[in-house]
Amino acid sequence: MEPVRVAHLMSTHLLTLFAEQTLPIAEELMKLKRLRHIPVIDDAGRLVGLVSHRDLLRAQYSDLTGLDVDDRRRLESRVPVSSIMTVDVWTVHPDMLASKAGELLLDNRFGCLPVIDAEQRLIGVLTEADFLRFAIKALEIHDPK
């Protein structure tokens, strides 16, 4: 039996951001697509950072500021993704054993690991949900027919 690699599990239909895009764009994408992480790439498709839902929450203006919704939105529209993203992102390669990538996720409490090629270009994302989908398929093999 062939070992299971990151390439077998990773998601490849990705939504990404550019560093100059703004906080409200990231927020809308996450809401619409029900995402918790969005990779940030440069013009060549190389990974430069990652924006998480937690990053967005930290960067948003609180209701406690006394600002109305329009004022908060106006201020947030000036916040580039580059100022809120995580830049020291752990990554994996598609040929890595999926079990090792899973240990990285679990041990470090990461929600995702971007998958990059030899040129640092983003080619996928490995998430907890990818492992859950794999586990379900593996368990279905043992379901009664």
Secondary structure, DSSP 8 states (H G I E B T S, - for coil): ----BHHHH-B-S---EETTSBHHHHHHHHHHHT-SEEEEE-TTSBEEEEEEHHHHHHHS--GGG---HHHHHHHHTT-BGGGTSB-S---B-TTSBHHHHHHHHHHHT-SEEEEE-TT-BEEEEEEHHHHHHHHHHHHHTTS--
